[in-house]
Amino acid sequence: MMKNLVLPLIRYLLCAALACSTFVLPVQAETRDFSGGLTLKKYGSGELRRFGFLVYEAQLWGAANPVEPPIALQLTYKRDIAGAKIVDASVDQMRELGANEKQLADWAGAMSRIFPNVKPGDQIIGLYQPGSATFFYNNREIGQIRDAEFARLFFGIWLDPRTSEPKLRSRLLQPGAG
C-alpha cells in the first residue's frame, strides 16, 4: 500500500519542482537591417519629454560599440513638430557640443532641405556611418550629409557625454533597455 502512494508522490513532487523552477533562456539580441545590407543590433531605448509631454521615443541600433559608427537612431514622434523646429533644436544642441557658427549655418541649410514636418507615429531614422549621416522618413531615404564632423556632432546630441539629456543617453546605451 505504501508503494502505491510513494510513486505518485514522487511524480507529484518532481512536477511541482519543475513548475516552480525558473528557467533562464539566453536572450536573443534583436537585430534590424538598414540601408546597404547593414545589420545592427538593438541597444537601448528611451523617451524625450518636454514639460511633461512625450515628444518622441528613441531606439539606438549599433554594431560592436553603440557610440561609434555604424549606428542608427530611430525617433518615433508623438507630437506634431515642424521640420524647422527640428532643425533649430538640432542646431542649438550641436552648438552646445562645440560646433562653430559657420558650420551651423551650412548644416542648418542642409537639414532644412531634409527634415520634414512630423506628426504622431512618424519616424525619422538617422544612420551614422563613417563620414556621413543618412536620414530616412517613414522608411524612405530623404537625404544625406557627407560630413564627418556633422555626423559626429549630430549623433552627439543623444550620445555625447555632454548631452543635455543624460538620462536618455543612459537608456539608449543600456542593452535591452525599454
C-alpha atoms as a printed R data frame, in Angstrom:
    type eleno elety resid chain resno      x      y       z
1   ATOM     1    CA   MET     A     1  0.000  0.000   0.000
2   ATOM     2    CA   MET     A     2  2.851  2.365   0.860
3   ATOM     3    CA   LYS     A     3  4.476  1.548  -2.503
4   ATOM     4    CA   ASN     A     4  1.294  2.614  -4.267
5   ATOM     5    CA   LEU     A     5  1.492  6.070  -2.628
6   ATOM     6    CA   VAL     A     6  5.247  6.679  -2.978
7   ATOM     7    CA   LEU     A     7  5.469  6.616  -6.765
8   ATOM     8    CA   PRO     A     8  2.627  9.100  -7.341
9   ATOM     9    CA   LEU     A     9  4.024 11.319  -4.572
10  ATOM    10    CA   ILE     A    10  7.480 11.341  -6.193
11  ATOM    11    CA   ARG     A    11  5.931 12.192  -9.563
12  ATOM    12    CA   TYR     A    12  3.904 14.979  -7.956
13  ATOM    13    CA   LEU     A    13  6.945 16.445  -6.203
14  ATOM    14    CA   LEU     A    14  9.040 16.315  -9.395
15  ATOM    15    CA   CYS     A    15  6.298 18.034 -11.384
16  ATOM    16    CA   ALA     A    16  5.869 20.662  -8.675
17  ATOM    17    CA   ALA     A    17  9.615 21.289  -8.567
18  ATOM    18    CA   LEU     A    18  9.765 21.675 -12.347
19  ATOM    19    CA   ALA     A    19  6.779 24.005 -12.356
20  ATOM    20    CA   CYS     A    20  8.377 26.220  -9.702
21  ATOM    21    CA   SER     A    21 11.791 26.256 -11.328
22  ATOM    22    CA   THR     A    22 12.995 29.354 -13.057
23  ATOM    23    CA   PHE     A    23 14.365 28.616 -16.467
24  ATOM    24    CA   VAL     A    24 16.866 31.120 -17.777
25  ATOM    25    CA   LEU     A    25 16.926 31.133 -21.533
26  ATOM    26    CA   PRO     A    26 19.517 33.116 -23.430
27  ATOM    27    CA   VAL     A    27 18.113 36.388 -24.714
28  ATOM    28    CA   GLN     A    28 18.445 36.669 -28.447
29  ATOM    29    CA   ALA     A    29 19.601 40.137 -29.481
30  ATOM    30    CA   GLU     A    30 17.056 41.914 -31.657
31  ATOM    31    CA   THR     A    31 18.558 42.945 -34.981
32  ATOM    32    CA   ARG     A    32 17.389 45.082 -37.877
33  ATOM    33    CA   ASP     A    33 18.555 45.523 -41.437
34  ATOM    34    CA   PHE     A    34 19.350 49.049 -42.558
35  ATOM    35    CA   SER     A    35 20.433 50.593 -45.843
36  ATOM    36    CA   GLY     A    36 23.008 48.756 -47.929
37  ATOM    37    CA   GLY     A    37 22.634 45.393 -46.189
38  ATOM    38    CA   LEU     A    38 23.853 46.747 -42.846
39  ATOM    39    CA   THR     A    39 22.530 44.706 -39.894
40  ATOM    40    CA   LEU     A    40 22.633 46.338 -36.468
41  ATOM    41    CA   LYS     A    41 21.543 45.089 -33.063
42  ATOM    42    CA   LYS     A    42 19.228 46.959 -30.737
43  ATOM    43    CA   TYR     A    43 20.834 48.557 -27.728
44  ATOM    44    CA   GLY     A    44 18.528 50.668 -25.636
45  ATOM    45    CA   SER     A    45 15.524 52.913 -25.886
46  ATOM    46    CA   GLY     A    46 14.027 55.829 -24.049
47  ATOM    47    CA   GLU     A    47 11.722 58.813 -24.267
48  ATOM    48    CA   LEU     A    48 12.173 62.543 -24.625
49  ATOM    49    CA   ARG     A    49  9.660 64.602 -22.692
50  ATOM    50    CA   ARG     A    50  9.291 68.370 -22.601
51  ATOM    51    CA   PHE     A    51  7.167 69.972 -19.895
52  ATOM    52    CA   GLY     A    52  5.733 66.528 -19.149
53  ATOM    53    CA   PHE     A    53  4.647 65.902 -22.744
54  ATOM    54    CA   LEU     A    54  6.047 62.940 -24.671
55  ATOM    55    CA   VAL     A    55  7.845 64.294 -27.749
56  ATOM    56    CA   TYR     A    56  9.355 61.092 -29.145
57  ATOM    57    CA   GLU     A    57 10.512 57.596 -28.329
58  ATOM    58    CA   ALA     A    58 14.087 56.776 -29.311
59  ATOM    59    CA   GLN     A    59 15.816 53.486 -30.092
60  ATOM    60    CA   LEU     A    60 19.520 53.003 -30.662
61  ATOM    61    CA   TRP     A    61 20.870 50.330 -33.000
62  ATOM    62    CA   GLY     A    62 24.582 49.632 -33.303
63  ATOM    63    CA   ALA     A    63 27.387 47.258 -34.124
64  ATOM    64    CA   ALA     A    64 30.189 46.489 -31.663
65  ATOM    65    CA   ASN     A    65 30.274 49.899 -29.957
66  ATOM    66    CA   PRO     A    66 26.994 51.846 -29.725
67  ATOM    67    CA   VAL     A    67 28.707 55.252 -29.713
68  ATOM    68    CA   GLU     A    68 30.771 54.689 -32.853
69  ATOM    69    CA   PRO     A    69 29.548 54.212 -36.412
70  ATOM    70    CA   PRO     A    70 27.824 52.361 -37.785
71  ATOM    71    CA   ILE     A    71 24.818 53.208 -35.637
72  ATOM    72    CA   ALA     A    72 21.202 54.098 -36.270
73  ATOM    73    CA   LEU     A    73 18.980 56.258 -34.105
74  ATOM    74    CA   GLN     A    74 15.257 55.799 -34.618
75  ATOM    75    CA   LEU     A    75 12.907 58.520 -33.379
76  ATOM    76    CA   THR     A    76  9.174 57.816 -33.329
77  ATOM    77    CA   TYR     A    77  7.357 61.106 -32.886
78  ATOM    78    CA   LYS     A    78  4.366 61.512 -30.580
79  ATOM    79    CA   ARG     A    79  3.524 65.140 -31.431
80  ATOM    80    CA   ASP     A    80  3.203 67.411 -34.447
81  ATOM    81    CA   ILE     A    81  6.542 69.179 -34.939
82  ATOM    82    CA   ALA     A    82  7.550 71.425 -37.800
83  ATOM    83    CA   GLY     A    83 10.710 70.418 -39.655
84  ATOM    84    CA   ALA     A    84 12.093 73.911 -38.997
85  ATOM    85    CA   LYS     A    85 11.781 73.306 -35.246
86  ATOM    86    CA   ILE     A    86 13.675 70.014 -35.566
87  ATOM    87    CA   VAL     A    87 16.431 71.888 -37.408
88  ATOM    88    CA   ASP     A    88 16.523 74.709 -34.821
89  ATOM    89    CA   ALA     A    89 16.702 72.274 -31.910
90  ATOM    90    CA   SER     A    90 19.456 70.292 -33.650
91  ATOM    91    CA   VAL     A    91 21.477 73.457 -34.310
92  ATOM    92    CA   ASP     A    92 21.124 74.577 -30.671
93  ATOM    93    CA   GLN     A    93 22.270 71.189 -29.369
94  ATOM    94    CA   MET     A    94 25.194 70.962 -31.792
95  ATOM    95    CA   ARG     A    95 26.266 74.490 -30.791
96  ATOM    96    CA   GLU     A    96 26.439 73.307 -27.157
97  ATOM    97    CA   LEU     A    97 28.679 70.436 -28.282
98  ATOM    98    CA   GLY     A    98 31.186 72.811 -29.902
99  ATOM    99    CA   ALA     A    99 30.112 73.427 -33.495
100 ATOM   100    CA   ASN     A   100 31.123 76.838 -34.830
101 ATOM   101    CA   GLU     A   101 28.632 79.278 -36.350
102 ATOM   102    CA   LYS     A   102 29.820 78.804 -39.951
103 ATOM   103    CA   GLN     A   103 29.374 75.044 -39.667
104 ATOM   104    CA   LEU     A   104 25.965 75.500 -38.066
105 ATOM   105    CA   ALA     A   105 24.784 77.825 -40.835
106 ATOM   106    CA   ASP     A   106 25.842 75.331 -43.516
107 ATOM   107    CA   TRP     A   107 24.337 72.392 -41.670
108 ATOM   108    CA   ALA     A   108 21.091 74.229 -40.899
109 ATOM   109    CA   GLY     A   109 20.577 74.767 -44.622
110 ATOM   110    CA   ALA     A   110 21.223 71.113 -45.382
111 ATOM   111    CA   MET     A   111 18.959 69.896 -42.562
112 ATOM   112    CA   SER     A   112 16.198 72.295 -43.679
113 ATOM   113    CA   ARG     A   113 16.139 70.551 -47.042
114 ATOM   114    CA   ILE     A   114 15.965 67.134 -45.355
115 ATOM   115    CA   PHE     A   115 13.765 67.239 -42.247
116 ATOM   116    CA   PRO     A   116 10.002 67.228 -42.877
117 ATOM   117    CA   ASN     A   117  7.173 68.252 -40.613
118 ATOM   118    CA   VAL     A   118  6.251 65.246 -38.471
119 ATOM   119    CA   LYS     A   119  3.048 64.044 -36.869
120 ATOM   120    CA   PRO     A   120  2.376 61.365 -34.239
121 ATOM   121    CA   GLY     A   121  3.561 57.963 -35.460
122 ATOM   122    CA   ASP     A   122  6.080 59.310 -37.973
123 ATOM   123    CA   GLN     A   123  9.640 58.011 -37.753
124 ATOM   124    CA   ILE     A   124 12.925 59.587 -38.632
125 ATOM   125    CA   ILE     A   125 15.926 57.280 -38.610
126 ATOM   126    CA   GLY     A   126 19.414 58.687 -38.737
127 ATOM   127    CA   LEU     A   127 22.051 56.253 -39.960
128 ATOM   128    CA   TYR     A   128 25.573 57.261 -38.927
129 ATOM   129    CA   GLN     A   129 28.318 55.661 -40.957
130 ATOM   130    CA   PRO     A   130 31.935 56.800 -41.037
131 ATOM   131    CA   GLY     A   131 31.954 60.214 -42.677
132 ATOM   132    CA   SER     A   132 28.220 60.687 -43.203
133 ATOM   133    CA   ALA     A   133 24.690 60.725 -41.872
134 ATOM   134    CA   THR     A   134 21.776 59.410 -43.929
135 ATOM   135    CA   PHE     A   135 18.181 60.123 -42.935
136 ATOM   136    CA   PHE     A   136 15.010 58.122 -43.525
137 ATOM   137    CA   TYR     A   137 11.447 59.324 -43.032
138 ATOM   138    CA   ASN     A   138  8.929 56.525 -42.560
139 ATOM   139    CA   ASN     A   139 11.463 54.077 -44.081
140 ATOM   140    CA   ARG     A   140 12.152 56.200 -47.184
141 ATOM   141    CA   GLU     A   141 15.534 57.858 -47.663
142 ATOM   142    CA   ILE     A   142 15.163 61.650 -47.520
143 ATOM   143    CA   GLY     A   143 18.740 62.886 -47.559
144 ATOM   144    CA   GLN     A   144 22.359 62.550 -46.640
145 ATOM   145    CA   ILE     A   145 25.006 64.880 -45.264
146 ATOM   146    CA   ARG     A   146 28.518 63.714 -46.116
147 ATOM   147    CA   ASP     A   147 30.456 65.470 -43.400
148 ATOM   148    CA   ALA     A   148 32.200 63.518 -40.638
149 ATOM   149    CA   GLU     A   149 32.070 66.434 -38.181
150 ATOM   150    CA   PHE     A   150 28.352 66.957 -38.805
151 ATOM   151    CA   ALA     A   151 27.650 63.253 -38.243
152 ATOM   152    CA   ARG     A   152 29.710 63.159 -35.042
153 ATOM   153    CA   LEU     A   153 28.037 66.244 -33.564
154 ATOM   154    CA   PHE     A   154 24.531 65.414 -34.777
155 ATOM   155    CA   PHE     A   155 24.567 61.975 -33.148
156 ATOM   156    CA   GLY     A   156 26.339 63.551 -30.176
157 ATOM   157    CA   ILE     A   157 23.036 65.288 -29.425
158 ATOM   158    CA   TRP     A   158 21.989 61.931 -27.954
159 ATOM   159    CA   LEU     A   159 25.257 60.074 -27.384
160 ATOM   160    CA   ASP     A   160 27.933 62.570 -26.342
161 ATOM   161    CA   PRO     A   161 28.638 62.527 -22.584
162 ATOM   162    CA   ARG     A   162 27.869 66.291 -22.613
163 ATOM   163    CA   THR     A   163 24.335 65.768 -23.973
164 ATOM   164    CA   SER     A   164 21.563 67.880 -22.499
165 ATOM   165    CA   GLU     A   165 19.622 64.627 -21.902
166 ATOM   166    CA   PRO     A   166 21.939 62.377 -19.862
167 ATOM   167    CA   LYS     A   167 19.118 60.092 -18.674
168 ATOM   168    CA   LEU     A   168 18.018 59.429 -22.251
169 ATOM   169    CA   ARG     A   169 21.654 58.783 -23.240
170 ATOM   170    CA   SER     A   170 21.978 56.288 -20.423
171 ATOM   171    CA   ARG     A   171 18.818 54.458 -21.507
172 ATOM   172    CA   LEU     A   172 19.955 54.358 -25.145
173 ATOM   173    CA   LEU     A   173 23.333 52.899 -24.235
174 ATOM   174    CA   GLN     A   174 21.868 50.274 -21.911
175 ATOM   175    CA   PRO     A   175 21.427 46.982 -23.784
176 ATOM   176    CA   GLY     A   176 17.882 45.723 -23.523
177 ATOM   177    CA   ALA     A   177 16.508 48.950 -22.000
178 ATOM   178    CA   GLY     A   178 12.963 49.777 -22.864
